[in-house]
């Protein structure tokens, strides 16, 4: 099939999108990725076999002047971004696109409008429970954001109740829906009313061909017991404040303890830095900031234990981060919270310890237990590596995506009677 992906971001930046595009190309499909323009990248180029088409598509770029304001209002009311419809429509006509693959909810109705206009199927790839993700991010925003008129307008025009309505309607209309975990699939079926036969799971597992599970550790941590978190610091639902609050309960018994938080974020990172200072833990808790993706395996390799301390909510309960499987690929024991997808995977694979979300004492006890028992750390780490080698890897998981497209291709292929009757 000739597939047009819609990505409301710069590309290549998203691990999930890159993995899916490569898998589809390797299976014989032709993939176009329509994404936002990037200053230093060409408008059209080939990346790992996919054709990336970059255009000025951000609302701030296209909705300028009086005409732009009117266009923006129409887009807002209909939840369909006409500039995306026009650009994707050009690709459909010029390249003979057979299917639209939409990444995440904000472009769902836009993708569905393209599908309706050109009578082609639409795949809705929901990386997360978008309404609940927005709820969590907004909860962590600084009050000073309300001084920004654009932010206020966004809050007023996209309340959570509207986002949930868009989600329900979109998953019912799409030809196929992709969830990240079985818990997410259940949400789209039972909470949103999607047809169970149309909802598939393609998880955020590790690609062992591109992620270096044997990386050399970043230097400087040789004499420390390193407990790390690697990833975006995008909001309080990450649960890292629980980890920092746990440190005073365990640092006297583990004097070599070093908490290393790798990644960046705005408001929540500042909140964590203030908490660290208030508790006098600047010599124990380190914030590295953003690091190149190629350095991520090196920080994981330097760690003794790795963390996914999510709080339990509608967002975290219906998705799972790449980082869990990346940790496992480097043979690191993990501490995760009892959020459904995390607890399910770690319990099944016996790759780490599961603690109640938000429980400071339980987090401290888990760190203490692993510090006291190197043999347990080794066993849990080896279990994790075995799990990603045999099940939780992209070579296995990508077959779910490819099977879905094979099924869609059979469903949309013209019948022999239609072929015979065509001029």
N, C-alpha and C positions, 0 to 999 in steps of 0.2 A: 504494500500500500504506500501511497504518497501522503505523508502525515505532516500537518502543520501544527507545531506546538505554539501556544501563546504563553509568554512569560513576562509578567509585569515587573521586570527587574533587569539589571545588566546581565550579560552572559559572555563568557562562562564564569559563574560564581557559585551556582547551586549544585551541590554534590548529587542530589537526587535526580535533577534534570539531566545532568551529564551522564550519569549511569544509564538512565532509561534511553536516552538518545543513542548512546553507543550500542546498547543491546539491540535496539530496533534496527539500526544500520547493519550490524553484524548478522542479523537474521534476514537481510535482504530488502528491508524497507528503505524508502527514501524519506529523510527527515529534514524539515525546515523548522527553524526556531525563530519566531518573530519576537523580538525583545526590544528593550529601550536602547537608545543610542548611547554610546560611550565615546568620550572625546578622542581618545587615542586609538580607537579601533575602527576599521573600515565599516562602511554601511552594509557590505555583504562579503562574507568570507566563509571558507570551509573550516570547521573545527571538529576534529576527530570523526570525520566522515559526514557530519551534518552541515547543512547550509544555514548559517546564521544571518538573519536579515535584521538590521538595526535601524530603527526609525525614531523620530521625535514623537514619543507617545505619552510622556508624563503629562498629567493634567496641567501642571504649571507651565508646560512648554506649548501646549496647543490651545488652551483656553484663555487667550489674551485679547484685549480690546473688547468692544461691545459685542461683536459677533461671537467671540470666545466665551463671554459670560453667558450669552443665550445658549450656546452649544453646551456649556457646562451644566446649566440648569436642566436642559433636556436630558442629558446623560444621567444626571442625578435622579430625576423623576423616573426614568425608564430603567435605570441600572444597566444601560447598554452604552458603551463608549464607541461612538460612531467612527472616530478616527481609527480605532482598532478594526472595526468592521470593514472600513474602506481599504486599509492596508492589507488585511488578511484576504479580503475579497480579490484584490489584485493578484495575490499569490495563488488563490484558488483558480482564477481564470488563466493565469500565465503558466502555472506549473501543474495543473490538473490534479489538485489536491483531492484525496479520497476521504480524509477524516481530519477533524479538528481535535487536538489534545490540549485541554485547558489546565494550566497549573494554578490551582487554588481558587478560592471562591470569588475574589473581587472581579475576575474576568469571566465568571461562569455564565451569566446572562448574555454577555457579549459573544462568547463562543457559541451559545445556543442560538443567538440571532444569526450568526454566520451559517450555522448548520441549517436553520430554517430557510435562509435566503438562497442557499445553493443546494439544498436537499442532500446534505452529506451528514454522516453520523458524528456525534460529539462524545468524546471521552472526558469525563470530569475527574481530574487527578487531585484529590484533596489531601495536601500534605499535613494538614492539621484541622482540628475543629475550629474553624475560623471565628465564629461568633464568640466562643469561649476564650480563644486566644486573645481577641481584642479586649474582652472583659478584663483579663489578667493584665495585659499591658497597660490599659487605661488606669487600672487601680494603682499602678506604680508610678504614674506620671506626676511630675512636680506641679503644684498649683500655679507656678509661673507660666505654664503652658497656656493657661486661660487668658493670658495677655496677648496671645497670638490669634487674630481674627480667623485665620484659616483653620486653626485647631478647634476653635469654638464652633465654627460652621460644620466641621466634620463630626463633632460630638452631637450636634443638634440634628443633623440630617441622616446620620447612620447610627441610631440607637440599637442596642443589642437585639431588641425585639424585631426590628426590621431585618437585621442580618440573619436572624434565625428563620424568618419567613422566606428570605431569599434562598437560604440553604435548603429548606424543605422543598420549595418549588423546583429548584435546580436539580436536585438528585432524582426527583421524580421524572423530569423531562429528559435527562441525559440518556444516551444510548448505553453507556457504561459509566460506572463510578469506581474509582480506585481509592481504597482506604489504606492506611499505613499498618494497622494492626487489626486483629479480629474484633477487639473492643470497639474500634472505630467503625468497622463494618456493621456491627450490631446497632450502633447509634444511627447510621444512615437508614437501616432497615426498620428498626422498631420505633425510633424517635421521629424520623423524618418521612417514613413511608415509601422508601425506595423499594423497587422489586428486588427480592433477594437474588434472583438469577442474574441480575445486572451488576451486582456489587462484588468486586474482587479485592484481594489484599496483596499489596506489593510493599514489603517492609523496608525500613531504612537500615538494612544490613550492610556489612563491610564488603568492599570489593578487594579481595586479596591480591588481585593483579595490580592495583594502583596504590594501596595503603601498605606502607612498609612495616610489617610486623616484626622485623629484625633490626630496626633502626638502632644506631648507637645513641645512648642517653646524652642529653644535653649536659655539659659539665657543670660542676659546682654544688652538686647535691650528694656527693659520695658518702659523707658521714652523717647523713640525716635520714630520718624516717619520713618519707615524703608522701603526703596524702594530697592528691591533686583533683582538680576539676578543669576540664578543657571544653570551652564552648562559649556561646554568646551569654552575656550577662543582661538579658533583656527584660527581666522583671522579677518580682518577688516570688513568683511561682517556681523559680529555680531552686529555692530553699537553701541557698548558701548561707543565709544568716543563721540557720540552725547549726551548720558546721562551725561557724565562727564562735557562736555561743557555747558550743561543746568544748572548745579548746581549754578553757580554765578548769574543766572537770577532769582533764586527762594529761595536761602538759607536765605536771609535777612527776607523774609516773612514766611519762615518755619524754624525757628532756630533749631528745634529738628531734622531736616532732617539728615538721615544717608543712604548713598548709600552702599549697601553690595553686593559685587561681589564674588560669591561662585564658585570656579572652578579654573582650571589651563590652562596654555598654555605657549608658549615660547615667540616668537618675539612680538606677539600682546599684551600679558600681560605686557611685559616690556615697550611697547609703551604707554599703558594706565597708567602705574605707572609713567612714565616720564611726561605725560600730567597732571596727578593729582598733581605732585610736581610743575610743571611749573605754575599751576593755584593756588597754595597754598591751596589745598583742602585735605591735608593729614588727617585733623581732621574730615572730612565729608565722604570721600570715603575710604572704607575698602576692602582689598583683603584678603580673607580667605585662598586662595590656595585650593588644592584638599581636599575634605572631604569624609568620607565613605558614600556609597550610602544610608545607613540606616539613616544618619543624614540629608539627603536632605529634607525630610518632616519637620524636626524640624526647619531648616532655613526658609522654606516657611511659616511655622506656626508663626514664629517670625516677619514676614513681614506684613506691612500694604498694600503694593502694590507690584506687581511683573511685570517683564519686559520681552518682547521679541522685542528688538529694531532693528531688522534686516534691513540692506540696501536692496534695491530692485535690484535684478539681476537674471540671468538665473538659478542660484543655488537656492536661497531662494524662488523664485517664483514657484518652482516645488516640494517643500517638506514642511514638517512642523515638528517642534521638539516636543518630548515628554513633554518638560517642560511646554508648554502652558496648556496641559490637567492636568498635575500634579498641577499647580497653581490653576486651577479651582476646582480640587478635594478637596483642602484645603480651599475653599471658599474665595480665595483672588481675588480682582479686578485686572485686568491686564491693562497694557498699551502696545500696540503693534503698529507696523508701518503698513502702508497701502500696504504691500506686499500681493499679491492676496490671498494665503491660510490663512494667519493670519487675514487679514481684513474680509474675508468671514466668518470665524468661530466666531469671536468676534462680528461682526455686527448681525449675525444670533442669537446668544445666549444672546446678550446684557449683556456680562460679563465683559466689560471693555471699554476703550477709544482707538480709532484708530487715530494715528497722521501721518503726512507725513514723510516718511523715510528721515533721515538726517536733519530734521528741528529742530534746537536747541530750538528756542523760543516755538514752538508747544509742544515739550517735557516738557519744563519748565512749560508751562501753564497747561498741563495735570496733572503734579505732584501737582501743586498749587491747582487745582480744587478738586482733590481727598483729599488733606490735609484739605481743607476747608469744606468738606462735608462728614462727617462720615456716614450719612444715605445713601448717594449714594454708598459709598464703600460697605456697608453691602448689599445693594440691588444687586449690580453687582456681589459680591461674591456669594450670594445665587443663582443668575441666573446661574453662572458658575457651581456650585455644581449640580444644577438640570439638567443641560445639560449633565454632565458626568454620572449622574445616569441613565438618560433615553436614551442617544444616544452615546455619545463619551466615551465609555468604552470598554474594551477588550472582555467582555462577548458578546456584540453585534457585535463588529467589527470582531472578530475571525470567525464568521459565513461566512464572505466573503471568507476567506482563505479556510475554510472547504468545502464550496460549490464549489470553484474552483477545489479542489482536487477530490471531488465526481464526478464532470463533467469530469475531466481528467481520472479518473479510469474507468468511463463508456466508454469513447472514446477509451481507450487502451485495454479494456478487450477483450479477444478472442470471436469471434462469436460462436454461437451454432454449425455452420457448421465446423468451425475450430477445435472446441473441439472434435466433432464426428470423424473428419478425422485424428486426431492425433493418433500416435501409442500407 
